[in-house]
Amino acid sequence: MGVRGASGSFDVNVVNHGDEVVLVVVGEIDAAATGGLEAGLLQAEASDASVILVDLDQVDFMDAAALRVLARHAAEERDRGRLRFTQGSAAVRRLISLAEGFPSRALGC
């Protein structure tokens, strides 16, 4: 699904790999694009997959609104233990390093 955020383009693809669902997130995730991120996460969480991997390696920009969406879903899925994140791009890692209280270990940072 392609979404146009205020700062540029954003895309999230939900890919099934056996017992794993991968959300491949590409582009710029600002407040205008968080609906697409949310929809992808909800689609993945509705599956029976034992692992949900959110691939943030191709994210060029991410703002605090997107970080809140990821943090909320990480908290909601904590008990099931199936939501995981790639390390993310430099832009993602930078935002996480600035965000006090975000569970950065969940993203491998």
C-alpha positions as CSV (number, residue, x, y, z in Angstrom):
1,M,0.0,0.0,0.0
2,G,1.5,3.4,-0.9
3,V,0.8,6.4,1.2
4,R,1.8,10.0,0.7
5,G,2.8,11.7,3.9
6,A,3.3,15.5,4.3
7,S,7.0,15.2,3.8
8,G,7.1,12.7,0.9
9,S,6.3,9.1,0.0
10,F,5.8,6.1,2.3
11,D,5.1,2.5,1.6
12,V,4.5,-0.5,3.8
13,N,4.3,-4.0,2.3
14,V,3.0,-7.0,4.4
15,V,4.8,-10.1,3.3
16,N,4.0,-13.6,4.6
17,H,6.9,-16.0,4.9
18,G,5.5,-19.2,6.3
19,D,5.0,-18.7,10.1
20,E,6.5,-15.2,9.9
21,V,5.0,-11.9,8.7
22,V,7.4,-9.1,7.5
23,L,6.3,-5.5,7.3
24,V,8.7,-3.8,4.9
25,V,8.6,-0.1,5.6
26,V,10.1,2.3,3.0
27,G,10.3,6.1,2.8
28,E,9.3,8.9,5.1
29,I,6.9,8.2,8.0
30,D,5.5,11.4,9.3
31,A,2.2,12.0,11.1
32,A,0.3,12.0,7.8
33,A,1.6,8.5,7.0
34,T,1.1,6.8,10.4
35,G,-2.3,5.6,9.3
36,G,-0.7,3.3,6.7
37,L,1.9,2.1,9.3
38,E,-1.0,1.4,11.7
39,A,-2.9,-0.5,9.1
40,G,0.1,-2.7,8.2
41,L,0.7,-3.5,11.9
42,L,-2.9,-4.3,12.5
43,Q,-3.0,-6.6,9.5
44,A,0.1,-8.4,10.7
45,E,-1.2,-8.7,14.3
46,A,-4.4,-10.2,13.1
47,S,-2.5,-13.1,11.6
48,D,-1.5,-16.3,13.3
49,A,2.2,-15.7,12.6
50,S,4.5,-16.6,15.4
51,V,6.9,-13.7,14.4
52,I,6.0,-10.3,13.1
53,L,9.2,-8.5,11.9
54,V,9.0,-4.8,11.1
55,D,11.8,-4.0,8.7
56,L,12.8,-0.3,9.2
57,D,16.0,-0.5,7.2
58,Q,14.7,1.5,4.3
59,V,13.1,4.4,6.3
60,D,14.5,7.7,5.2
61,F,12.7,9.8,7.9
62,M,10.6,9.0,10.9
63,D,9.0,11.5,13.3
64,A,7.7,11.1,16.9
65,A,4.2,10.2,15.7
66,A,5.5,7.1,14.0
67,L,7.7,6.3,17.0
68,R,4.5,6.4,19.2
69,V,2.7,4.0,16.9
70,L,5.6,1.5,17.0
71,A,6.0,1.9,20.8
72,R,2.3,1.3,21.4
73,H,2.2,-1.8,19.2
74,A,5.4,-3.1,20.9
75,A,3.7,-2.6,24.3
76,E,0.5,-4.3,23.1
77,E,2.4,-7.3,21.7
78,R,4.9,-7.6,24.6
79,D,3.1,-10.6,26.3
80,R,2.9,-12.5,23.0
81,G,6.6,-11.8,22.3
82,R,6.2,-12.0,18.5
83,L,6.7,-8.3,17.4
84,R,10.4,-7.7,16.4
85,F,12.2,-4.9,14.6
86,T,15.2,-4.7,12.4
87,Q,17.9,-2.3,13.6
88,G,16.5,0.4,11.2
89,S,18.2,3.0,9.1
90,A,20.4,5.7,10.5
91,A,17.4,8.0,10.6
92,V,15.4,5.5,12.7
93,R,18.3,4.9,15.1
94,R,18.9,8.6,15.6
95,L,15.3,9.3,16.5
96,I,15.3,6.3,18.9
97,S,18.5,7.6,20.6
98,L,16.8,10.9,21.2
99,A,13.6,9.4,22.5
100,E,13.9,8.9,26.2
101,G,11.9,5.9,27.5
102,F,11.4,4.2,24.1
103,P,12.2,0.5,24.4
104,S,15.2,0.8,22.0
105,R,16.5,-2.7,22.8
106,A,13.4,-3.9,21.0
107,L,14.8,-2.4,17.8
108,G,18.3,-3.7,18.5
109,C,19.8,-0.2,19.1
